[in-house]
Amino acid sequence: MKQIALLLISCLFISVTSCKKENKNPEPDPANNNNNNNNNDDDPPPGSDTKITSTDLLAHYFIIELSSGALRVDYFYTEGTTLKGWRDGLGMRRGMEDLSLSNDTLKYTISGTNVYTYVLQKAANGRISIINTITSTPDVIAHHEIQPVADATPFASTGAENIFRYIKSDGDNVYLYFAFTGEGNVWKHDGVTGASDYMGYYLLHKNLGWKSNDDRTFGVAVSSWKGNNEIDMLIQSSVPELGTGIQAASEF
């Protein structure tokens, strides 16, 4: 009888312990936004943080190659709380007109007749990509990319010169040197005919690009171009020594 009583007590203890375990609240999940495992109608839906805002556009810029062979860079800034933008190219600068961002669709006009409409998408890491482009413009886009401002390769240097190199279509190497002197930002080029004198240049918005003071040479920073991640800068110039068309340079 004593053994039967002990067996009944043991069974009763196991039963009570099991019930307590089943009724215990689940442990908090640190990965859950509300620090619990309960479903909450107030939780943001997946992907809601990928909505594109003006702040996202400020952190990106467009590099554009037109069918005419012209190189352009489009970038954004704020005036007060208003989003605005510029387009820069060789010997030209235009402000964006009728700029709007709605439902991840960006639209703006350049020079009154060139209308650009981009359908964009933002990844969870904040990077924006182009899903579709609709243009109503005589300046047909041959190729374009959108890249983060933070990835732009620096041109200006207050220490050792920053050097870039590219090979022209005729096989000649061209070197570009960027430095800072008492006269400000200066650059020179060195090719088959030897080194030029140092010339002045000025930077475009947050080091995205540069222009020579005589507006004859224009460069844009890129973290990659047409799938080539070894390209750091695209340049275009009316200086014969630098070649014709868009040149792709790498940091040397």
N, C-alpha and C positions, 0 to 999 in steps of 0.2 A: 504493500500500500504506500509505503514511504517513497518508493521509486516512482510510482504512478503520479503521486502528488508533485514530486520534483519535475517530472516530465510536463505536467499541465502548467506549472508556473513558468517553465522555460518557453513553452509555446505562446503563453499569454504575453511574455516580455517581447518576443520577436514580433508578434502581431502589432503591439503598440508602437514599437520602434519603426516598423515599416510605414505605418500610417503617418507618423510624424515626418518621415522623409518625403512622402508623397505630397504632403500639404505645405512643405517648405517653399517659400518664394524663390524664384530663380535668381542666380547671382547676377549683379549688374554687368552689362556688356559695355566696356569702355568705347567700343567702336560705334555704339548707337548714339545718335545725336541727343537723345533725352536721357542717356545713361540708364536705360532699362530695356527689357526685351518685349515690352507691351507695344502693340500697334497703336499709333496715335494719328488721328486725322489731321493734326497740325504739322506733322512731319513734312518737310519739303519733298516733292516728288523727285525721283532720280533724274539727274541731268539738269535740274532747274538752275544750277549755278553756272551753266554754260551759256546763259543769255548774254549776247554781246552788248556792251555799253560804250559810251563815249570814252570812258577811261581805258577800255581795251584798245580802241582805235589809237589813242595817244601813244600806246606802247608798241604800235606796229607801223609799217610803212610799205608802200607799193613800189616795186621796181618794174618798169614797163619798157618793152621794146616795141615800137610801132612798126607797121609794115613798111614805112618809109625808111626804116633803118635808124630812126632817132631814138635816143635813150632819154627816159624820163624817170623822175622820182616824185611820188605823191606822198605827202605826210601831213600830220594833223597837229593842231594846237588849240588852246582855248583863249578866248577873249572874254574875261569875266566868267560867266557860266556857259557861254556859247561856243559850240564846237565849230572850228574853222579849219581850212587846209590850204596848202600851197602845192603847186606843181613847178618843179624846176627842170630845166634842160639846158642844152648848149645855147647860150645867148638868149635865154628866155626865162621868165618867171610869171606865173599866172595864179591868181587866187581862185579857190573853188567857189562856185556859185550854186545856190539852191541846194546846199548840202543837207542831207537828211539820213537818219538811221531809223529804220522801222522793221520790226520782226526779222532781225538779222539781215536785212537788205539795206545796203549802202548805195546812195545815189548822189551824184554831183555833176555839175556842168563846168567845162573849161572853155573859156573864150566865147561863151554864148551859144555855141553850136555843137560842141563835142560833149555828148552826154554819156556818162559811165554809170552803169548799174551792176553792183556785185552782190551775189548771194553768198553769205559767209557762214562759217561754222566755227565754234570755239570748242576746243578739246578741254578735258578736265584739268589739264596743266596750264590752261590760259592761252595757249597758242591758237591763233586764228588761221584758217585756211580758206581758200576760194573754192566754192562749190560750183558756181556758175557765173558767167559774165554776159551781160546784155548791153550792147553799145548801140547808140544812134549817133554816129559820128563819122566824118570823113577820115579821121585818124584811126584806122583799123589796128587793133592790137595783134602783134605777131606772137608775143610771149609776155607773160607777166607773172610775178610772184609777190606774195606778201610775207614779210619777215619781221621778227621782233627787233625793236630799237636796241635792246640790250645786247644783241648779237653782232652789232655793227663793229667792224674792225676800225680801230682808231688811226687817223692820219696824223694829227698834230703830235708833236713830240717836243718836250722841253729838255730832253737829254740827248741820247744818241739819235741819229737820223732813223726814221722809219723808211724802209726801202721796199719797193714793189717792182716786180719784173713781169714782162709778158713778151711773147714772140709774135712779131707781125707776120702777115701773110707771105711776105717775101723772105722770111726766115731770119730776119735780123732781131736781135735782142734789144729791148728798150728797158732802161731802169729809171724809176721815178724816186726821187729823194725828197722827204718832207722833214723840215727842221723848224726851229724857232730861234730867232735872233733878236737883237735890240730893235729891229724894224718890224717885228711880229712874225707871223707865219710865212715861211718861204718854202719854195720847192724848185727843183730843177730836173731836167731829164738828160739822160746819157744814152746815146745810141751809136750807130755806125759812124757818125760825123763828130763824135766826141761830146763832152759835157756842155750843157748850156750854162748861162749865168743863172744865179738864183733869182727867182721872181716871186712876187707876192701872191698870196691866195687867201680866200676866206672860206670858213666852214659853213655848211648848211646845217640847219636844225639838228642839234644834239649829235653832231659828228656823223650824220648820215651820208654826207657827201661834201664836196668842195668844188670851188670854181677859181680859176686863175683870175687875177684882178683885171686882166684884159678881156675876160669872158671868152677866151679862145679854147679853153680846155675845161672839161667838166668830168667829175668822178663821183661814183656812188658806191658806198660800202655794201657788200653782200656777204652772207655767211655761206652761201652756195649759189650756183646758177645752173639751171637746166640739168640738175642732178649731180653736178660736179662740186663737191664740198671743199675743193682745194682752191677755188676762186675766191678772192677776198675783195676785189674791187673791179668795177666796170668803168671804163673811161671812154670819152669821145672827144675828139679835138679837130680843130681846123688847121693845126700845125702839121705840115707835111711830114716832118721827121717822126711824128707819133703815129702815123698810119691813118687809114680811112676806116670808117665804120666803127662799131663797138668793139673795144679791145678788152680782154679778160685778163686781169693781172693777179698774181699771187704775192703774198708777203715774202720777202727774201731774207 
